[in-house]
Amino acid sequence: MTTNEGKMNAIVINQYGDENVLTPQQVDIPTINANQLLVKVQSIGVNPIDWKTRKGLRQKRYPFDFPIILGQEMAGTVVKTGEATTGFKVDDEVIGYGTPSNRGTYAEYYAIDADQAAHKPSSLSFEEAAGLGLAGTTAWEAIFDAGKLKASQTILILAGSGGVGLMAVQLAKNAGAHVITTTSGKNTAYVKSLGADEVIDYTQTDFSEVLSHIDLVFDTLGGDNQRAAFKVVKPGGRVISIVETTDQAAALSSQYDVNFEKINARPDKQVISTLADMFGSKKLSVRIAEDLPFTVENVRKLHRKSEAGHVVGKLILNVN
């Protein structure tokens, strides 16, 4: 697609619906304020929050005007800096995880607050970097900020082979915790290679029947799994969730004397910078589940794949 001057190619939605509402559209290249960076996007992370927004599941919380450019996660190269920014210059390679807006990362250029970006280590590819910000920050804020995880404690991570789960397994192990996770049998060896001490094949075993006295459960699944989590946590322990809260959560929290919190991750420069440093020093790795060119057909494909679940790692789109 030829781009007109001052315009960029983006993939947008002009109404809520299934993946077929995703459409290519030329929009204005973003203007930046004094505290922002304009980034030429190289790689884009596709996350469940994207298709949830596309379906209209977030419209009450974020009543954005159409057209909406989805996406919060990307890696690319700085092409312009706001006059009040420090620490960044043109041609810097950066990782970014931005605040929800109707001008997201599914585009050739992205305006991001400088305090939501970090330098990309040279050892990290753009594809890997694009899978770092949202998943890594979500895992960090859930298990450390909300979950208060300490060395020698035991954590149960539900769905340890998902994008966020893989980050959580590695971060918890790096922190010195005893790490238990659930996944299907075919992923057992992989999550163990990342640091899981015990792996429960959820297709064969109900974790709530074999575990007890857990310090922290990190819930990335919700539903029956969230309800079951309360049964395995020790009194005074925690269940931290990043998905919808079940109607029974408050009653179960009281019944089992467990602290429950549903968090919404937020971009944090310090966390993103720490994660980038950990990747640079080989303490973390990103697994790319699928990596495709940035076309509307491929965006639709990755939305379908994410919505179906069971993705091991990150879904990535690459701009030219």
LUMMI-892423 format. One record per residue (C-alpha): residue number from 1; residue in one letter; x, y, z. Coordinates in nm, 2 decimals, always signed. Example, Ala and Ser with C-alpha at 12.3 -4.5 7.8 and 13.67 -1.06 7.14 Angstrom:
{num = 1, residu = A, x = +1.23, y = -0.45, z = +0.78}
{num = 2, residu = S, x = +1.37, y = -0.11, z = +0.71}
END
This chain:
{num = 1, residu = M, x = +0.00, y = +0.00, z = +0.00}
{num = 2, residu = T, x = +0.14, y = +0.34, z = -0.10}
{num = 3, residu = T, x = +0.14, y = +0.59, z = +0.19}
{num = 4, residu = N, x = +0.05, y = +0.95, z = +0.14}
{num = 5, residu = E, x = +0.27, y = +1.22, z = +0.30}
{num = 6, residu = G, x = +0.19, y = +1.27, z = +0.66}
{num = 7, residu = K, x = -0.01, y = +0.94, z = +0.67}
{num = 8, residu = M, x = +0.08, y = +0.59, z = +0.78}
{num = 9, residu = N, x = -0.06, y = +0.25, z = +0.73}
{num = 10, residu = A, x = -0.25, y = +0.11, z = +1.02}
{num = 11, residu = I, x = -0.50, y = -0.18, z = +1.09}
{num = 12, residu = V, x = -0.81, y = -0.04, z = +1.26}
{num = 13, residu = I, x = -1.16, y = -0.12, z = +1.37}
{num = 14, residu = N, x = -1.45, y = +0.11, z = +1.28}
{num = 15, residu = Q, x = -1.70, y = -0.10, z = +1.48}
{num = 16, residu = Y, x = -1.69, y = -0.38, z = +1.74}
{num = 17, residu = G, x = -1.71, y = -0.73, z = +1.63}
{num = 18, residu = D, x = -1.53, y = -1.05, z = +1.52}
{num = 19, residu = E, x = -1.19, y = -1.05, z = +1.35}
{num = 20, residu = N, x = -1.35, y = -0.94, z = +1.02}
{num = 21, residu = V, x = -1.40, y = -0.59, z = +1.15}
{num = 22, residu = L, x = -1.02, y = -0.55, z = +1.13}
{num = 23, residu = T, x = -0.94, y = -0.34, z = +0.83}
{num = 24, residu = P, x = -0.64, y = -0.16, z = +0.68}
{num = 25, residu = Q, x = -0.66, y = +0.22, z = +0.68}
{num = 26, residu = Q, x = -0.44, y = +0.52, z = +0.63}
{num = 27, residu = V, x = -0.44, y = +0.76, z = +0.93}
{num = 28, residu = D, x = -0.23, y = +1.06, z = +1.03}
{num = 29, residu = I, x = +0.12, y = +0.99, z = +1.17}
{num = 30, residu = P, x = +0.09, y = +1.07, z = +1.54}
{num = 31, residu = T, x = +0.20, y = +1.41, z = +1.67}
{num = 32, residu = I, x = +0.39, y = +1.39, z = +2.00}
{num = 33, residu = N, x = +0.38, y = +1.61, z = +2.30}
{num = 34, residu = A, x = +0.68, y = +1.73, z = +2.50}
{num = 35, residu = N, x = +0.71, y = +1.41, z = +2.70}
{num = 36, residu = Q, x = +0.67, y = +1.15, z = +2.42}
{num = 37, residu = L, x = +0.87, y = +0.96, z = +2.16}
{num = 38, residu = L, x = +0.76, y = +0.89, z = +1.81}
{num = 39, residu = V, x = +0.87, y = +0.54, z = +1.72}
{num = 40, residu = K, x = +0.89, y = +0.38, z = +1.38}
{num = 41, residu = V, x = +0.74, y = +0.04, z = +1.47}
{num = 42, residu = Q, x = +0.93, y = -0.28, z = +1.37}
{num = 43, residu = S, x = +0.75, y = -0.55, z = +1.57}
{num = 44, residu = I, x = +0.41, y = -0.56, z = +1.74}
{num = 45, residu = G, x = +0.29, y = -0.79, z = +2.02}
{num = 46, residu = V, x = -0.06, y = -0.94, z = +1.99}
{num = 47, residu = N, x = -0.23, y = -1.00, z = +2.32}
{num = 48, residu = P, x = -0.57, y = -1.12, z = +2.45}
{num = 49, residu = I, x = -0.65, y = -0.76, z = +2.55}
{num = 50, residu = D, x = -0.65, y = -0.67, z = +2.18}
{num = 51, residu = W, x = -0.93, y = -0.90, z = +2.07}
{num = 52, residu = K, x = -1.12, y = -0.83, z = +2.39}
{num = 53, residu = T, x = -1.11, y = -0.46, z = +2.29}
{num = 54, residu = R, x = -1.21, y = -0.55, z = +1.93}
{num = 55, residu = K, x = -1.51, y = -0.74, z = +2.05}
{num = 56, residu = G, x = -1.63, y = -0.44, z = +2.26}
{num = 57, residu = L, x = -1.56, y = -0.60, z = +2.60}
{num = 58, residu = R, x = -1.37, y = -0.30, z = +2.72}
{num = 59, residu = Q, x = -1.59, y = -0.02, z = +2.58}
{num = 60, residu = K, x = -1.74, y = +0.07, z = +2.92}
{num = 61, residu = R, x = -1.40, y = +0.12, z = +3.07}
{num = 62, residu = Y, x = -1.24, y = +0.27, z = +2.76}
{num = 63, residu = P, x = -1.51, y = +0.45, z = +2.54}
{num = 64, residu = F, x = -1.27, y = +0.52, z = +2.26}
{num = 65, residu = D, x = -1.38, y = +0.70, z = +1.94}
{num = 66, residu = F, x = -1.35, y = +0.51, z = +1.61}
{num = 67, residu = P, x = -1.13, y = +0.44, z = +1.42}
{num = 68, residu = I, x = -0.95, y = +0.24, z = +1.69}
{num = 69, residu = I, x = -0.60, y = +0.12, z = +1.63}
{num = 70, residu = L, x = -0.55, y = -0.17, z = +1.87}
{num = 71, residu = G, x = -0.23, y = -0.28, z = +2.04}
{num = 72, residu = Q, x = -0.02, y = -0.17, z = +2.34}
{num = 73, residu = E, x = +0.30, y = -0.36, z = +2.28}
{num = 74, residu = M, x = +0.58, y = -0.29, z = +2.03}
{num = 75, residu = A, x = +0.95, y = -0.25, z = +1.96}
{num = 76, residu = G, x = +1.10, y = -0.01, z = +1.71}
{num = 77, residu = T, x = +1.33, y = +0.29, z = +1.65}
{num = 78, residu = V, x = +1.29, y = +0.64, z = +1.77}
{num = 79, residu = V, x = +1.24, y = +0.90, z = +1.49}
{num = 80, residu = K, x = +1.15, y = +1.20, z = +1.70}
{num = 81, residu = T, x = +1.18, y = +1.30, z = +2.07}
{num = 82, residu = G, x = +0.97, y = +1.55, z = +2.26}
{num = 83, residu = E, x = +1.16, y = +1.85, z = +2.39}
{num = 84, residu = A, x = +1.11, y = +1.75, z = +2.76}
{num = 85, residu = T, x = +1.23, y = +1.39, z = +2.72}
{num = 86, residu = T, x = +1.56, y = +1.28, z = +2.85}
{num = 87, residu = G, x = +1.76, y = +0.96, z = +2.80}
{num = 88, residu = F, x = +1.65, y = +0.90, z = +2.44}
{num = 89, residu = K, x = +1.77, y = +1.02, z = +2.10}
{num = 90, residu = V, x = +1.68, y = +0.96, z = +1.74}
{num = 91, residu = D, x = +1.78, y = +0.61, z = +1.61}
{num = 92, residu = D, x = +1.76, y = +0.46, z = +1.96}
{num = 93, residu = E, x = +1.61, y = +0.11, z = +1.95}
{num = 94, residu = V, x = +1.33, y = +0.09, z = +2.21}
{num = 95, residu = I, x = +1.08, y = -0.14, z = +2.38}
{num = 96, residu = G, x = +0.74, y = +0.01, z = +2.46}
{num = 97, residu = Y, x = +0.42, y = -0.09, z = +2.64}
{num = 98, residu = G, x = +0.17, y = +0.20, z = +2.62}
{num = 99, residu = T, x = -0.14, y = +0.31, z = +2.79}
{num = 100, residu = P, x = -0.47, y = +0.19, z = +2.63}
{num = 101, residu = S, x = -0.59, y = +0.44, z = +2.37}
{num = 102, residu = N, x = -0.75, y = +0.45, z = +2.03}
{num = 103, residu = R, x = -0.41, y = +0.50, z = +1.87}
{num = 104, residu = G, x = -0.23, y = +0.18, z = +1.95}
{num = 105, residu = T, x = +0.06, y = -0.01, z = +1.81}
{num = 106, residu = Y, x = -0.10, y = -0.18, z = +1.51}
{num = 107, residu = A, x = +0.06, y = +0.09, z = +1.28}
{num = 108, residu = E, x = +0.38, y = +0.20, z = +1.12}
{num = 109, residu = Y, x = +0.44, y = +0.47, z = +1.38}
{num = 110, residu = Y, x = +0.35, y = +0.49, z = +1.75}
{num = 111, residu = A, x = +0.36, y = +0.78, z = +1.99}
{num = 112, residu = I, x = +0.45, y = +0.67, z = +2.34}
{num = 113, residu = D, x = +0.52, y = +0.84, z = +2.67}
{num = 114, residu = A, x = +0.90, y = +0.83, z = +2.73}
{num = 115, residu = D, x = +0.83, y = +0.69, z = +3.08}
{num = 116, residu = Q, x = +0.67, y = +0.39, z = +2.92}
{num = 117, residu = A, x = +0.97, y = +0.30, z = +2.70}
{num = 118, residu = A, x = +1.31, y = +0.14, z = +2.76}
{num = 119, residu = H, x = +1.62, y = +0.09, z = +2.55}
{num = 120, residu = K, x = +1.62, y = -0.24, z = +2.37}
{num = 121, residu = P, x = +1.93, y = -0.45, z = +2.45}
{num = 122, residu = S, x = +2.13, y = -0.52, z = +2.13}
{num = 123, residu = S, x = +2.12, y = -0.90, z = +2.22}
{num = 124, residu = L, x = +1.74, y = -0.89, z = +2.20}
{num = 125, residu = S, x = +1.57, y = -0.91, z = +1.86}
{num = 126, residu = F, x = +1.28, y = -0.67, z = +1.77}
{num = 127, residu = E, x = +1.05, y = -0.97, z = +1.77}
{num = 128, residu = E, x = +1.15, y = -1.08, z = +2.12}
{num = 129, residu = A, x = +1.15, y = -0.72, z = +2.24}
{num = 130, residu = A, x = +0.79, y = -0.67, z = +2.12}
{num = 131, residu = G, x = +0.69, y = -0.97, z = +2.33}
{num = 132, residu = L, x = +0.84, y = -0.83, z = +2.65}
{num = 133, residu = G, x = +0.66, y = -0.52, z = +2.76}
{num = 134, residu = L, x = +0.30, y = -0.61, z = +2.84}
{num = 135, residu = A, x = +0.36, y = -0.98, z = +2.93}
{num = 136, residu = G, x = +0.67, y = -0.91, z = +3.14}
{num = 137, residu = T, x = +0.52, y = -0.61, z = +3.32}
{num = 138, residu = T, x = +0.20, y = -0.79, z = +3.39}
{num = 139, residu = A, x = +0.38, y = -1.09, z = +3.54}
{num = 140, residu = W, x = +0.61, y = -0.86, z = +3.75}
{num = 141, residu = E, x = +0.33, y = -0.64, z = +3.89}
{num = 142, residu = A, x = +0.12, y = -0.95, z = +3.97}
{num = 143, residu = I, x = +0.38, y = -1.16, z = +4.15}
{num = 144, residu = F, x = +0.60, y = -0.90, z = +4.31}
{num = 145, residu = D, x = +0.40, y = -0.57, z = +4.35}
{num = 146, residu = A, x = +0.06, y = -0.73, z = +4.43}
{num = 147, residu = G, x = +0.17, y = -1.08, z = +4.52}
{num = 148, residu = K, x = +0.46, y = -0.98, z = +4.75}
{num = 149, residu = L, x = +0.65, y = -1.30, z = +4.64}
{num = 150, residu = K, x = +0.97, y = -1.36, z = +4.84}
{num = 151, residu = A, x = +1.25, y = -1.61, z = +4.80}
{num = 152, residu = S, x = +1.17, y = -1.96, z = +4.94}
{num = 153, residu = Q, x = +0.80, y = -1.90, z = +4.91}
{num = 154, residu = T, x = +0.59, y = -2.13, z = +4.69}
{num = 155, residu = I, x = +0.39, y = -1.99, z = +4.39}
{num = 156, residu = L, x = +0.14, y = -2.17, z = +4.17}
{num = 157, residu = I, x = +0.12, y = -2.01, z = +3.82}
{num = 158, residu = L, x = -0.19, y = -2.11, z = +3.63}
{num = 159, residu = A, x = -0.12, y = -2.16, z = +3.26}
{num = 160, residu = G, x = +0.26, y = -2.14, z = +3.28}
{num = 161, residu = S, x = +0.31, y = -2.18, z = +2.90}
{num = 162, residu = G, x = +0.11, y = -1.87, z = +2.80}
{num = 163, residu = G, x = +0.28, y = -1.54, z = +2.72}
{num = 164, residu = V, x = +0.24, y = -1.40, z = +3.07}
{num = 165, residu = G, x = +0.28, y = -1.74, z = +3.24}
{num = 166, residu = L, x = +0.62, y = -1.80, z = +3.08}
{num = 167, residu = M, x = +0.74, y = -1.47, z = +3.21}
{num = 168, residu = A, x = +0.61, y = -1.54, z = +3.56}
{num = 169, residu = V, x = +0.78, y = -1.88, z = +3.57}
{num = 170, residu = Q, x = +1.12, y = -1.72, z = +3.49}
{num = 171, residu = L, x = +1.07, y = -1.42, z = +3.72}
{num = 172, residu = A, x = +0.96, y = -1.63, z = +4.02}
{num = 173, residu = K, x = +1.25, y = -1.87, z = +3.97}
{num = 174, residu = N, x = +1.50, y = -1.58, z = +3.94}
{num = 175, residu = A, x = +1.36, y = -1.45, z = +4.27}
{num = 176, residu = G, x = +1.43, y = -1.78, z = +4.45}
{num = 177, residu = A, x = +1.07, y = -1.91, z = +4.48}
{num = 178, residu = H, x = +0.96, y = -2.27, z = +4.45}
{num = 179, residu = V, x = +0.76, y = -2.26, z = +4.13}
{num = 180, residu = I, x = +0.46, y = -2.49, z = +4.05}
{num = 181, residu = T, x = +0.27, y = -2.44, z = +3.73}
{num = 182, residu = T, x = -0.01, y = -2.60, z = +3.52}
{num = 183, residu = T, x = +0.01, y = -2.67, z = +3.15}
{num = 184, residu = S, x = -0.06, y = -2.96, z = +2.91}
{num = 185, residu = G, x = +0.17, y = -3.25, z = +2.91}
{num = 186, residu = K, x = +0.34, y = -3.16, z = +2.58}
{num = 187, residu = N, x = +0.47, y = -2.83, z = +2.74}
{num = 188, residu = T, x = +0.60, y = -2.99, z = +3.06}
{num = 189, residu = A, x = +0.96, y = -3.02, z = +2.95}
{num = 190, residu = Y, x = +0.97, y = -2.66, z = +2.82}
{num = 191, residu = V, x = +0.83, y = -2.49, z = +3.13}
{num = 192, residu = K, x = +1.07, y = -2.70, z = +3.34}
{num = 193, residu = S, x = +1.36, y = -2.58, z = +3.13}
{num = 194, residu = L, x = +1.26, y = -2.22, z = +3.23}
{num = 195, residu = G, x = +1.26, y = -2.30, z = +3.60}
{num = 196, residu = A, x = +0.94, y = -2.47, z = +3.70}
{num = 197, residu = D, x = +1.01, y = -2.70, z = +3.99}
{num = 198, residu = E, x = +0.68, y = -2.89, z = +3.96}
{num = 199, residu = V, x = +0.44, y = -2.91, z = +3.66}
{num = 200, residu = I, x = +0.08, y = -3.03, z = +3.68}
{num = 201, residu = D, x = -0.07, y = -3.16, z = +3.36}
{num = 202, residu = Y, x = -0.42, y = -3.00, z = +3.38}
{num = 203, residu = T, x = -0.56, y = -3.25, z = +3.13}
{num = 204, residu = Q, x = -0.48, y = -3.53, z = +3.38}
{num = 205, residu = T, x = -0.49, y = -3.38, z = +3.73}
{num = 206, residu = D, x = -0.70, y = -3.12, z = +3.91}
{num = 207, residu = F, x = -0.44, y = -2.90, z = +4.09}
{num = 208, residu = S, x = -0.68, y = -2.83, z = +4.38}
{num = 209, residu = E, x = -0.68, y = -3.20, z = +4.47}
{num = 210, residu = V, x = -0.30, y = -3.24, z = +4.50}
{num = 211, residu = L, x = -0.17, y = -2.90, z = +4.63}
{num = 212, residu = S, x = -0.21, y = -2.72, z = +4.96}
{num = 213, residu = H, x = -0.04, y = -2.45, z = +5.17}
{num = 214, residu = I, x = +0.06, y = -2.24, z = +4.86}
{num = 215, residu = D, x = +0.18, y = -1.88, z = +4.94}
{num = 216, residu = L, x = +0.07, y = -1.73, z = +4.62}
{num = 217, residu = V, x = -0.15, y = -1.83, z = +4.32}
{num = 218, residu = F, x = -0.11, y = -1.63, z = +4.00}
{num = 219, residu = D, x = -0.44, y = -1.67, z = +3.81}
{num = 220, residu = T, x = -0.43, y = -1.61, z = +3.44}
{num = 221, residu = L, x = -0.73, y = -1.82, z = +3.36}
{num = 222, residu = G, x = -1.03, y = -1.72, z = +3.57}
{num = 223, residu = G, x = -1.35, y = -1.92, z = +3.60}
{num = 224, residu = D, x = -1.34, y = -2.26, z = +3.77}
{num = 225, residu = N, x = -0.96, y = -2.23, z = +3.80}
{num = 226, residu = Q, x = -0.99, y = -1.91, z = +3.99}
{num = 227, residu = R, x = -1.24, y = -2.06, z = +4.23}
{num = 228, residu = A, x = -1.02, y = -2.37, z = +4.28}
{num = 229, residu = A, x = -0.72, y = -2.15, z = +4.36}
{num = 230, residu = F, x = -0.86, y = -2.05, z = +4.70}
{num = 231, residu = K, x = -0.86, y = -2.41, z = +4.82}
{num = 232, residu = V, x = -0.48, y = -2.45, z = +4.78}
{num = 233, residu = V, x = -0.36, y = -2.12, z = +4.94}
{num = 234, residu = K, x = -0.25, y = -2.12, z = +5.30}
{num = 235, residu = P, x = -0.44, y = -1.89, z = +5.54}
{num = 236, residu = G, x = -0.31, y = -1.54, z = +5.49}
{num = 237, residu = G, x = -0.18, y = -1.62, z = +5.15}
{num = 238, residu = R, x = -0.28, y = -1.45, z = +4.82}
{num = 239, residu = V, x = -0.46, y = -1.51, z = +4.49}
{num = 240, residu = I, x = -0.37, y = -1.25, z = +4.23}
{num = 241, residu = S, x = -0.57, y = -1.25, z = +3.91}
{num = 242, residu = I, x = -0.53, y = -1.06, z = +3.58}
{num = 243, residu = V, x = -0.86, y = -1.19, z = +3.44}
{num = 244, residu = E, x = -1.23, y = -1.13, z = +3.53}
{num = 245, residu = T, x = -1.32, y = -1.18, z = +3.89}
{num = 246, residu = T, x = -1.57, y = -1.46, z = +3.96}
{num = 247, residu = D, x = -1.89, y = -1.38, z = +4.16}
{num = 248, residu = Q, x = -1.77, y = -1.62, z = +4.43}
{num = 249, residu = A, x = -1.43, y = -1.45, z = +4.48}
{num = 250, residu = A, x = -1.53, y = -1.24, z = +4.78}
{num = 251, residu = A, x = -1.70, y = -1.52, z = +4.96}
{num = 252, residu = L, x = -1.41, y = -1.76, z = +4.90}
{num = 253, residu = S, x = -1.16, y = -1.51, z = +5.01}
{num = 254, residu = S, x = -1.34, y = -1.48, z = +5.34}
{num = 255, residu = Q, x = -1.40, y = -1.85, z = +5.38}
{num = 256, residu = Y, x = -1.04, y = -1.95, z = +5.32}
{num = 257, residu = D, x = -0.88, y = -1.64, z = +5.48}
{num = 258, residu = V, x = -0.70, y = -1.56, z = +5.15}
{num = 259, residu = N, x = -0.62, y = -1.21, z = +5.02}
{num = 260, residu = F, x = -0.76, y = -1.18, z = +4.66}
{num = 261, residu = E, x = -0.68, y = -0.90, z = +4.42}
{num = 262, residu = K, x = -0.76, y = -0.85, z = +4.05}
{num = 263, residu = I, x = -0.50, y = -0.63, z = +3.90}
{num = 264, residu = N, x = -0.48, y = -0.43, z = +3.58}
{num = 265, residu = A, x = -0.12, y = -0.40, z = +3.47}
{num = 266, residu = R, x = +0.01, y = -0.06, z = +3.39}
{num = 267, residu = P, x = +0.32, y = +0.05, z = +3.19}
{num = 268, residu = D, x = +0.62, y = +0.12, z = +3.42}
{num = 269, residu = K, x = +0.95, y = +0.23, z = +3.28}
{num = 270, residu = Q, x = +1.15, y = +0.10, z = +3.57}
{num = 271, residu = V, x = +0.99, y = -0.25, z = +3.54}
{num = 272, residu = I, x = +1.04, y = -0.25, z = +3.16}
{num = 273, residu = S, x = +1.40, y = -0.14, z = +3.20}
{num = 274, residu = T, x = +1.47, y = -0.41, z = +3.46}
{num = 275, residu = L, x = +1.31, y = -0.68, z = +3.23}
{num = 276, residu = A, x = +1.52, y = -0.56, z = +2.94}
{num = 277, residu = D, x = +1.84, y = -0.58, z = +3.15}
{num = 278, residu = M, x = +1.74, y = -0.93, z = +3.26}
{num = 279, residu = F, x = +1.70, y = -1.03, z = +2.90}
{num = 280, residu = G, x = +2.03, y = -0.87, z = +2.81}
{num = 281, residu = S, x = +2.21, y = -1.07, z = +3.08}
{num = 282, residu = K, x = +2.03, y = -1.40, z = +2.97}
{num = 283, residu = K, x = +1.83, y = -1.43, z = +3.29}
{num = 284, residu = L, x = +1.50, y = -1.43, z = +3.08}
{num = 285, residu = S, x = +1.40, y = -1.55, z = +2.74}
{num = 286, residu = V, x = +1.10, y = -1.48, z = +2.51}
{num = 287, residu = R, x = +0.94, y = -1.76, z = +2.32}
{num = 288, residu = I, x = +0.79, y = -1.66, z = +1.99}
{num = 289, residu = A, x = +0.49, y = -1.88, z = +1.91}
{num = 290, residu = E, x = +0.42, y = -1.72, z = +1.57}
{num = 291, residu = D, x = +0.59, y = -1.43, z = +1.39}
{num = 292, residu = L, x = +0.41, y = -1.30, z = +1.07}
{num = 293, residu = P, x = +0.43, y = -0.99, z = +0.84}
{num = 294, residu = F, x = +0.20, y = -0.70, z = +0.93}
{num = 295, residu = T, x = -0.10, y = -0.76, z = +0.71}
{num = 296, residu = V, x = -0.47, y = -0.75, z = +0.79}
{num = 297, residu = E, x = -0.50, y = -1.12, z = +0.71}
{num = 298, residu = N, x = -0.22, y = -1.20, z = +0.95}
{num = 299, residu = V, x = -0.37, y = -0.98, z = +1.22}
{num = 300, residu = R, x = -0.70, y = -1.16, z = +1.19}
{num = 301, residu = K, x = -0.52, y = -1.50, z = +1.20}
{num = 302, residu = L, x = -0.33, y = -1.41, z = +1.52}
{num = 303, residu = H, x = -0.65, y = -1.28, z = +1.68}
{num = 304, residu = R, x = -0.82, y = -1.61, z = +1.61}
{num = 305, residu = K, x = -0.52, y = -1.80, z = +1.75}
{num = 306, residu = S, x = -0.51, y = -1.59, z = +2.07}
{num = 307, residu = E, x = -0.88, y = -1.61, z = +2.12}
{num = 308, residu = A, x = -0.87, y = -1.99, z = +2.08}
{num = 309, residu = G, x = -0.61, y = -2.01, z = +2.36}
{num = 310, residu = H, x = -0.33, y = -2.27, z = +2.42}
{num = 311, residu = V, x = -0.07, y = -2.04, z = +2.26}
{num = 312, residu = V, x = +0.28, y = -2.13, z = +2.39}
{num = 313, residu = G, x = +0.47, y = -1.80, z = +2.39}
{num = 314, residu = K, x = +0.41, y = -1.47, z = +2.21}
{num = 315, residu = L, x = +0.23, y = -1.38, z = +1.89}
{num = 316, residu = I, x = +0.42, y = -1.12, z = +1.69}
{num = 317, residu = L, x = +0.36, y = -0.90, z = +1.38}
{num = 318, residu = N, x = +0.65, y = -0.75, z = +1.18}
{num = 319, residu = V, x = +0.62, y = -0.42, z = +0.99}
{num = 320, residu = N, x = +0.83, y = -0.39, z = +0.68}
END
